Protein backbone atom coordinates (compact mmCIF):
# COMPACT_ATOMS: atom_id res chain seq x y z
CA UNK A 1 0.00 0.00 0.00
CA UNK A 2 1.26 3.47 -0.83
CA UNK A 3 -0.12 6.33 1.25
CA UNK A 4 0.51 9.99 0.54
CA UNK A 5 -0.11 12.35 3.44
CA UNK A 6 0.80 15.65 5.03
CA UNK A 7 -0.62 14.44 8.36
CA UNK A 8 2.15 13.47 10.81
CA UNK A 9 -0.28 11.29 12.80
CA UNK A 10 -1.15 9.25 9.70
CA UNK A 11 2.55 8.97 8.80
CA UNK A 12 3.24 7.32 12.18
CA UNK A 13 1.64 4.13 10.80
CA UNK A 14 4.26 3.83 8.05
CA UNK A 15 7.22 1.47 8.35
CA UNK A 16 9.13 3.43 5.66
CA UNK A 17 8.85 7.00 4.48
CA UNK A 18 10.10 8.78 1.38
CA UNK A 19 10.24 12.56 1.35
CA UNK A 20 9.82 14.69 -1.75
CA UNK A 21 10.98 18.28 -2.11
CA UNK A 22 9.80 20.16 -5.19
CA UNK A 23 9.02 16.86 -6.92
CA UNK A 24 12.40 15.25 -6.25
CA UNK A 25 13.54 12.75 -3.65
CA UNK A 26 14.92 14.48 -0.58
CA UNK A 27 17.00 13.13 2.30
CA UNK A 28 14.71 11.22 4.61
CA UNK A 29 15.08 10.27 8.25
CA UNK A 30 15.63 6.59 9.06
CA UNK A 31 12.61 4.27 9.04
CA UNK A 32 10.61 4.11 12.28
mmCIF entry with sequence, helices, sheets and N, C-alpha, C, O atoms, coordinates in Angstrom:
data_MODEL
# 
_entry.id   MODEL 
# 
_entity.id                         1 
_entity.type                       polymer 
_entity.pdbx_number_of_molecules   1 
# 
_entity_poly.entity_id                      1 
_entity_poly.type                           'polypeptide(L)' 
_entity_poly.nstd_linkage                   no 
_entity_poly.nstd_monomer                   no 
_entity_poly.pdbx_seq_one_letter_code       
;(UNK)(UNK)(UNK)(UNK)(UNK)(UNK)(UNK)(UNK)(UNK)(UNK)(UNK)(UNK)(UNK)(UNK)(UNK)(UNK)
(UNK)(UNK)(UNK)(UNK)(UNK)(UNK)(UNK)(UNK)(UNK)(UNK)(UNK)(UNK)(UNK)(UNK)(UNK)(UNK)
;
_entity_poly.pdbx_seq_one_letter_code_can   XXXXXXXXXXXXXXXXXXXXXXXXXXXXXXXX 
_entity_poly.pdbx_strand_id                 A 
# 
loop_
_entity_poly_seq.entity_id 
_entity_poly_seq.num 
_entity_poly_seq.mon_id 
_entity_poly_seq.hetero 
1 1  UNK n 
1 2  UNK n 
1 3  UNK n 
1 4  UNK n 
1 5  UNK n 
1 6  UNK n 
1 7  UNK n 
1 8  UNK n 
1 9  UNK n 
1 10 UNK n 
1 11 UNK n 
1 12 UNK n 
1 13 UNK n 
1 14 UNK n 
1 15 UNK n 
1 16 UNK n 
1 17 UNK n 
1 18 UNK n 
1 19 UNK n 
1 20 UNK n 
1 21 UNK n 
1 22 UNK n 
1 23 UNK n 
1 24 UNK n 
1 25 UNK n 
1 26 UNK n 
1 27 UNK n 
1 28 UNK n 
1 29 UNK n 
1 30 UNK n 
1 31 UNK n 
1 32 UNK n 
# 
_struct_asym.id          A 
_struct_asym.entity_id   1 
# 
_struct_conf.conf_type_id            HELX_P 
_struct_conf.id                      HELX_P1 
_struct_conf.pdbx_PDB_helix_id       AA1 
_struct_conf.beg_label_comp_id       UNK 
_struct_conf.beg_label_asym_id       A 
_struct_conf.beg_label_seq_id        8 
_struct_conf.pdbx_beg_PDB_ins_code   ? 
_struct_conf.end_label_comp_id       UNK 
_struct_conf.end_label_asym_id       A 
_struct_conf.end_label_seq_id        11 
_struct_conf.pdbx_end_PDB_ins_code   ? 
_struct_conf.beg_auth_comp_id        UNK 
_struct_conf.beg_auth_asym_id        A 
_struct_conf.beg_auth_seq_id         8 
_struct_conf.end_auth_comp_id        UNK 
_struct_conf.end_auth_asym_id        A 
_struct_conf.end_auth_seq_id         11 
_struct_conf.pdbx_PDB_helix_class    1 
_struct_conf.details                 ? 
_struct_conf.pdbx_PDB_helix_length   4 
# 
_struct_conf_type.id          HELX_P 
_struct_conf_type.criteria    ? 
_struct_conf_type.reference   ? 
# 
_struct_sheet.id               AA1 
_struct_sheet.type             ? 
_struct_sheet.number_strands   2 
_struct_sheet.details          ? 
# 
_struct_sheet_order.sheet_id     AA1 
_struct_sheet_order.range_id_1   1 
_struct_sheet_order.range_id_2   2 
_struct_sheet_order.offset       ? 
_struct_sheet_order.sense        anti-parallel 
# 
loop_
_struct_sheet_range.sheet_id 
_struct_sheet_range.id 
_struct_sheet_range.beg_label_comp_id 
_struct_sheet_range.beg_label_asym_id 
_struct_sheet_range.beg_label_seq_id 
_struct_sheet_range.pdbx_beg_PDB_ins_code 
_struct_sheet_range.end_label_comp_id 
_struct_sheet_range.end_label_asym_id 
_struct_sheet_range.end_label_seq_id 
_struct_sheet_range.pdbx_end_PDB_ins_code 
_struct_sheet_range.beg_auth_comp_id 
_struct_sheet_range.beg_auth_asym_id 
_struct_sheet_range.beg_auth_seq_id 
_struct_sheet_range.end_auth_comp_id 
_struct_sheet_range.end_auth_asym_id 
_struct_sheet_range.end_auth_seq_id 
AA1 1 UNK A 19 ? UNK A 21 ? UNK A 19 UNK A 21 
AA1 2 UNK A 24 ? UNK A 26 ? UNK A 24 UNK A 26 
# 
loop_
_atom_site.group_PDB 
_atom_site.id 
_atom_site.type_symbol 
_atom_site.label_atom_id 
_atom_site.label_alt_id 
_atom_site.label_comp_id 
_atom_site.label_asym_id 
_atom_site.label_entity_id 
_atom_site.label_seq_id 
_atom_site.pdbx_PDB_ins_code 
_atom_site.Cartn_x 
_atom_site.Cartn_y 
_atom_site.Cartn_z 
_atom_site.occupancy 
_atom_site.B_iso_or_equiv 
_atom_site.pdbx_formal_charge 
_atom_site.auth_seq_id 
_atom_site.auth_comp_id 
_atom_site.auth_asym_id 
_atom_site.auth_atom_id 
_atom_site.pdbx_PDB_model_num 
ATOM 1   N N  . UNK A 1 1  ? 0.857  -1.168 0.000  1.00 0.00 ? 1  UNK A N  1 
ATOM 2   C CA . UNK A 1 1  ? 0.000  0.000  0.000  1.00 0.00 ? 1  UNK A CA 1 
ATOM 3   C C  . UNK A 1 1  ? 0.900  1.227  0.000  1.00 0.00 ? 1  UNK A C  1 
ATOM 4   O O  . UNK A 1 1  ? 1.883  1.287  0.739  1.00 0.00 ? 1  UNK A O  1 
ATOM 5   N N  . UNK A 1 2  ? 0.565  2.185  -0.817 1.00 0.00 ? 2  UNK A N  1 
ATOM 6   C CA . UNK A 1 2  ? 1.264  3.469  -0.826 1.00 0.00 ? 2  UNK A CA 1 
ATOM 7   C C  . UNK A 1 2  ? 0.289  4.517  -0.320 1.00 0.00 ? 2  UNK A C  1 
ATOM 8   O O  . UNK A 1 2  ? -0.825 4.639  -0.830 1.00 0.00 ? 2  UNK A O  1 
ATOM 9   N N  . UNK A 1 3  ? 0.712  5.273  0.687  1.00 0.00 ? 3  UNK A N  1 
ATOM 10  C CA . UNK A 1 3  ? -0.118 6.326  1.254  1.00 0.00 ? 3  UNK A CA 1 
ATOM 11  C C  . UNK A 1 3  ? 0.633  7.648  1.108  1.00 0.00 ? 3  UNK A C  1 
ATOM 12  O O  . UNK A 1 3  ? 1.821  7.735  1.418  1.00 0.00 ? 3  UNK A O  1 
ATOM 13  N N  . UNK A 1 4  ? -0.054 8.649  0.644  1.00 0.00 ? 4  UNK A N  1 
ATOM 14  C CA . UNK A 1 4  ? 0.513  9.990  0.539  1.00 0.00 ? 4  UNK A CA 1 
ATOM 15  C C  . UNK A 1 4  ? -0.220 10.859 1.541  1.00 0.00 ? 4  UNK A C  1 
ATOM 16  O O  . UNK A 1 4  ? -1.450 10.918 1.536  1.00 0.00 ? 4  UNK A O  1 
ATOM 17  N N  . UNK A 1 5  ? 0.538  11.544 2.411  1.00 0.00 ? 5  UNK A N  1 
ATOM 18  C CA . UNK A 1 5  ? -0.108 12.351 3.443  1.00 0.00 ? 5  UNK A CA 1 
ATOM 19  C C  . UNK A 1 5  ? 0.769  13.520 3.863  1.00 0.00 ? 5  UNK A C  1 
ATOM 20  O O  . UNK A 1 5  ? 1.991  13.495 3.721  1.00 0.00 ? 5  UNK A O  1 
ATOM 21  N N  . UNK A 1 6  ? 0.114  14.528 4.377  1.00 0.00 ? 6  UNK A N  1 
ATOM 22  C CA . UNK A 1 6  ? 0.800  15.647 5.026  1.00 0.00 ? 6  UNK A CA 1 
ATOM 23  C C  . UNK A 1 6  ? 0.527  15.603 6.527  1.00 0.00 ? 6  UNK A C  1 
ATOM 24  O O  . UNK A 1 6  ? 0.972  16.477 7.271  1.00 0.00 ? 6  UNK A O  1 
ATOM 25  N N  . UNK A 1 7  ? -0.203 14.585 6.967  1.00 0.00 ? 7  UNK A N  1 
ATOM 26  C CA . UNK A 1 7  ? -0.619 14.444 8.361  1.00 0.00 ? 7  UNK A CA 1 
ATOM 27  C C  . UNK A 1 7  ? 0.404  13.607 9.133  1.00 0.00 ? 7  UNK A C  1 
ATOM 28  O O  . UNK A 1 7  ? 0.521  12.407 8.886  1.00 0.00 ? 7  UNK A O  1 
ATOM 29  N N  . UNK A 1 8  ? 1.140  14.214 10.055 1.00 0.00 ? 8  UNK A N  1 
ATOM 30  C CA . UNK A 1 8  ? 2.149  13.471 10.812 1.00 0.00 ? 8  UNK A CA 1 
ATOM 31  C C  . UNK A 1 8  ? 1.567  12.285 11.580 1.00 0.00 ? 8  UNK A C  1 
ATOM 32  O O  . UNK A 1 8  ? 2.234  11.259 11.719 1.00 0.00 ? 8  UNK A O  1 
ATOM 33  N N  . UNK A 1 9  ? 0.354  12.404 12.074 1.00 0.00 ? 9  UNK A N  1 
ATOM 34  C CA . UNK A 1 9  ? -0.277 11.293 12.803 1.00 0.00 ? 9  UNK A CA 1 
ATOM 35  C C  . UNK A 1 9  ? -0.494 10.100 11.881 1.00 0.00 ? 9  UNK A C  1 
ATOM 36  O O  . UNK A 1 9  ? -0.241 8.963  12.280 1.00 0.00 ? 9  UNK A O  1 
ATOM 37  N N  . UNK A 1 10 ? -0.954 10.336 10.664 1.00 0.00 ? 10 UNK A N  1 
ATOM 38  C CA . UNK A 1 10 ? -1.154 9.249  9.704  1.00 0.00 ? 10 UNK A CA 1 
ATOM 39  C C  . UNK A 1 10 ? 0.189  8.640  9.318  1.00 0.00 ? 10 UNK A C  1 
ATOM 40  O O  . UNK A 1 10 ? 0.282  7.426  9.135  1.00 0.00 ? 10 UNK A O  1 
ATOM 41  N N  . UNK A 1 11 ? 1.222  9.453  9.192  1.00 0.00 ? 11 UNK A N  1 
ATOM 42  C CA . UNK A 1 11 ? 2.547  8.973  8.798  1.00 0.00 ? 11 UNK A CA 1 
ATOM 43  C C  . UNK A 1 11 ? 3.159  8.058  9.859  1.00 0.00 ? 11 UNK A C  1 
ATOM 44  O O  . UNK A 1 11 ? 4.035  7.253  9.542  1.00 0.00 ? 11 UNK A O  1 
ATOM 45  N N  . UNK A 1 12 ? 2.714  8.168  11.109 1.00 0.00 ? 12 UNK A N  1 
ATOM 46  C CA . UNK A 1 12 ? 3.241  7.316  12.177 1.00 0.00 ? 12 UNK A CA 1 
ATOM 47  C C  . UNK A 1 12 ? 2.966  5.834  11.918 1.00 0.00 ? 12 UNK A C  1 
ATOM 48  O O  . UNK A 1 12 ? 3.664  4.978  12.461 1.00 0.00 ? 12 UNK A O  1 
ATOM 49  N N  . UNK A 1 13 ? 1.971  5.521  11.104 1.00 0.00 ? 13 UNK A N  1 
ATOM 50  C CA . UNK A 1 13 ? 1.642  4.130  10.800 1.00 0.00 ? 13 UNK A CA 1 
ATOM 51  C C  . UNK A 1 13 ? 2.605  3.512  9.790  1.00 0.00 ? 13 UNK A C  1 
ATOM 52  O O  . UNK A 1 13 ? 2.641  2.290  9.645  1.00 0.00 ? 13 UNK A O  1 
ATOM 53  N N  . UNK A 1 14 ? 3.370  4.320  9.103  1.00 0.00 ? 14 UNK A N  1 
ATOM 54  C CA . UNK A 1 14 ? 4.262  3.826  8.050  1.00 0.00 ? 14 UNK A CA 1 
ATOM 55  C C  . UNK A 1 14 ? 5.490  3.145  8.641  1.00 0.00 ? 14 UNK A C  1 
ATOM 56  O O  . UNK A 1 14 ? 5.997  3.548  9.688  1.00 0.00 ? 14 UNK A O  1 
ATOM 57  N N  . UNK A 1 15 ? 5.958  2.109  7.957  1.00 0.00 ? 15 UNK A N  1 
ATOM 58  C CA . UNK A 1 15 ? 7.216  1.472  8.346  1.00 0.00 ? 15 UNK A CA 1 
ATOM 59  C C  . UNK A 1 15 ? 8.390  2.100  7.600  1.00 0.00 ? 15 UNK A C  1 
ATOM 60  O O  . UNK A 1 15 ? 9.531  2.020  8.056  1.00 0.00 ? 15 UNK A O  1 
ATOM 61  N N  . UNK A 1 16 ? 8.114  2.727  6.454  1.00 0.00 ? 16 UNK A N  1 
ATOM 62  C CA . UNK A 1 16 ? 9.126  3.426  5.662  1.00 0.00 ? 16 UNK A CA 1 
ATOM 63  C C  . UNK A 1 16 ? 8.518  4.722  5.151  1.00 0.00 ? 16 UNK A C  1 
ATOM 64  O O  . UNK A 1 16 ? 7.325  4.779  4.854  1.00 0.00 ? 16 UNK A O  1 
ATOM 65  N N  . UNK A 1 17 ? 9.327  5.747  5.051  1.00 0.00 ? 17 UNK A N  1 
ATOM 66  C CA . UNK A 1 17 ? 8.847  7.003  4.481  1.00 0.00 ? 17 UNK A CA 1 
ATOM 67  C C  . UNK A 1 17 ? 9.829  7.489  3.427  1.00 0.00 ? 17 UNK A C  1 
ATOM 68  O O  . UNK A 1 17 ? 11.035 7.265  3.529  1.00 0.00 ? 17 UNK A O  1 
ATOM 69  N N  . UNK A 1 18 ? 9.300  8.149  2.426  1.00 0.00 ? 18 UNK A N  1 
ATOM 70  C CA . UNK A 1 18 ? 10.097 8.781  1.380  1.00 0.00 ? 18 UNK A CA 1 
ATOM 71  C C  . UNK A 1 18 ? 9.647  10.231 1.315  1.00 0.00 ? 18 UNK A C  1 
ATOM 72  O O  . UNK A 1 18 ? 8.451  10.505 1.214  1.00 0.00 ? 18 UNK A O  1 
ATOM 73  N N  . UNK A 1 19 ? 10.571 11.142 1.371  1.00 0.00 ? 19 UNK A N  1 
ATOM 74  C CA . UNK A 1 19 ? 10.240 12.561 1.352  1.00 0.00 ? 19 UNK A CA 1 
ATOM 75  C C  . UNK A 1 19 ? 10.543 13.156 -0.018 1.00 0.00 ? 19 UNK A C  1 
ATOM 76  O O  . UNK A 1 19 ? 11.577 12.869 -0.621 1.00 0.00 ? 19 UNK A O  1 
ATOM 77  N N  . UNK A 1 20 ? 9.635  13.977 -0.488 1.00 0.00 ? 20 UNK A N  1 
ATOM 78  C CA . UNK A 1 20 ? 9.818  14.687 -1.750 1.00 0.00 ? 20 UNK A CA 1 
ATOM 79  C C  . UNK A 1 20 ? 9.952  16.173 -1.469 1.00 0.00 ? 20 UNK A C  1 
ATOM 80  O O  . UNK A 1 20 ? 9.272  16.709 -0.594 1.00 0.00 ? 20 UNK A O  1 
ATOM 81  N N  . UNK A 1 21 ? 10.824 16.834 -2.205 1.00 0.00 ? 21 UNK A N  1 
ATOM 82  C CA . UNK A 1 21 ? 10.982 18.285 -2.114 1.00 0.00 ? 21 UNK A CA 1 
ATOM 83  C C  . UNK A 1 21 ? 10.973 18.827 -3.533 1.00 0.00 ? 21 UNK A C  1 
ATOM 84  O O  . UNK A 1 21 ? 11.877 18.551 -4.321 1.00 0.00 ? 21 UNK A O  1 
ATOM 85  N N  . UNK A 1 22 ? 9.958  19.591 -3.846 1.00 0.00 ? 22 UNK A N  1 
ATOM 86  C CA . UNK A 1 22 ? 9.798  20.157 -5.190 1.00 0.00 ? 22 UNK A CA 1 
ATOM 87  C C  . UNK A 1 22 ? 9.812  19.071 -6.257 1.00 0.00 ? 22 UNK A C  1 
ATOM 88  O O  . UNK A 1 22 ? 10.398 19.246 -7.326 1.00 0.00 ? 22 UNK A O  1 
ATOM 89  N N  . UNK A 1 23 ? 9.156  17.941 -5.959 1.00 0.00 ? 23 UNK A N  1 
ATOM 90  C CA . UNK A 1 23 ? 9.019  16.861 -6.924 1.00 0.00 ? 23 UNK A CA 1 
ATOM 91  C C  . UNK A 1 23 ? 10.203 15.922 -7.030 1.00 0.00 ? 23 UNK A C  1 
ATOM 92  O O  . UNK A 1 23 ? 10.193 15.015 -7.862 1.00 0.00 ? 23 UNK A O  1 
ATOM 93  N N  . UNK A 1 24 ? 11.225 16.116 -6.206 1.00 0.00 ? 24 UNK A N  1 
ATOM 94  C CA . UNK A 1 24 ? 12.401 15.249 -6.250 1.00 0.00 ? 24 UNK A CA 1 
ATOM 95  C C  . UNK A 1 24 ? 12.621 14.610 -4.889 1.00 0.00 ? 24 UNK A C  1 
ATOM 96  O O  . UNK A 1 24 ? 12.244 15.164 -3.857 1.00 0.00 ? 24 UNK A O  1 
ATOM 97  N N  . UNK A 1 25 ? 13.243 13.428 -4.905 1.00 0.00 ? 25 UNK A N  1 
ATOM 98  C CA . UNK A 1 25 ? 13.535 12.753 -3.650 1.00 0.00 ? 25 UNK A CA 1 
ATOM 99  C C  . UNK A 1 25 ? 14.454 13.616 -2.795 1.00 0.00 ? 25 UNK A C  1 
ATOM 100 O O  . UNK A 1 25 ? 15.433 14.182 -3.280 1.00 0.00 ? 25 UNK A O  1 
ATOM 101 N N  . UNK A 1 26 ? 14.120 13.701 -1.524 1.00 0.00 ? 26 UNK A N  1 
ATOM 102 C CA . UNK A 1 26 ? 14.923 14.475 -0.578 1.00 0.00 ? 26 UNK A CA 1 
ATOM 103 C C  . UNK A 1 26 ? 15.471 13.521 0.475  1.00 0.00 ? 26 UNK A C  1 
ATOM 104 O O  . UNK A 1 26 ? 14.973 12.405 0.620  1.00 0.00 ? 26 UNK A O  1 
ATOM 105 N N  . UNK A 1 27 ? 16.482 13.946 1.201  1.00 0.00 ? 27 UNK A N  1 
ATOM 106 C CA . UNK A 1 27 ? 17.005 13.132 2.295  1.00 0.00 ? 27 UNK A CA 1 
ATOM 107 C C  . UNK A 1 27 ? 15.876 12.862 3.276  1.00 0.00 ? 27 UNK A C  1 
ATOM 108 O O  . UNK A 1 27 ? 15.112 13.759 3.632  1.00 0.00 ? 27 UNK A O  1 
ATOM 109 N N  . UNK A 1 28 ? 15.786 11.617 3.703  1.00 0.00 ? 28 UNK A N  1 
ATOM 110 C CA . UNK A 1 28 ? 14.712 11.220 4.609  1.00 0.00 ? 28 UNK A CA 1 
ATOM 111 C C  . UNK A 1 28 ? 15.312 10.681 5.897  1.00 0.00 ? 28 UNK A C  1 
ATOM 112 O O  . UNK A 1 28 ? 16.396 10.097 5.884  1.00 0.00 ? 28 UNK A O  1 
ATOM 113 N N  . UNK A 1 29 ? 14.618 10.875 7.002  1.00 0.00 ? 29 UNK A N  1 
ATOM 114 C CA . UNK A 1 29 ? 15.082 10.270 8.253  1.00 0.00 ? 29 UNK A CA 1 
ATOM 115 C C  . UNK A 1 29 ? 14.977 8.749  8.167  1.00 0.00 ? 29 UNK A C  1 
ATOM 116 O O  . UNK A 1 29 ? 14.280 8.221  7.300  1.00 0.00 ? 29 UNK A O  1 
ATOM 117 N N  . UNK A 1 30 ? 15.662 8.053  9.054  1.00 0.00 ? 30 UNK A N  1 
ATOM 118 C CA . UNK A 1 30 ? 15.626 6.592  9.062  1.00 0.00 ? 30 UNK A CA 1 
ATOM 119 C C  . UNK A 1 30 ? 14.206 6.096  9.303  1.00 0.00 ? 30 UNK A C  1 
ATOM 120 O O  . UNK A 1 30 ? 13.381 6.797  9.889  1.00 0.00 ? 30 UNK A O  1 
ATOM 121 N N  . UNK A 1 31 ? 13.934 4.879  8.842  1.00 0.00 ? 31 UNK A N  1 
ATOM 122 C CA . UNK A 1 31 ? 12.607 4.270  9.043  1.00 0.00 ? 31 UNK A CA 1 
ATOM 123 C C  . UNK A 1 31 ? 12.317 4.144  10.530 1.00 0.00 ? 31 UNK A C  1 
ATOM 124 O O  . UNK A 1 31 ? 13.232 4.029  11.346 1.00 0.00 ? 31 UNK A O  1 
ATOM 125 N N  . UNK A 1 32 ? 11.046 4.167  10.869 1.00 0.00 ? 32 UNK A N  1 
ATOM 126 C CA . UNK A 1 32 ? 10.610 4.109  12.277 1.00 0.00 ? 32 UNK A CA 1 
ATOM 127 C C  . UNK A 1 32 ? 11.078 2.842  12.893 1.00 0.00 ? 32 UNK A C  1 
ATOM 128 O O  . UNK A 1 32 ? 10.818 2.595  14.070 1.00 0.00 ? 32 UNK A O  1 
# 
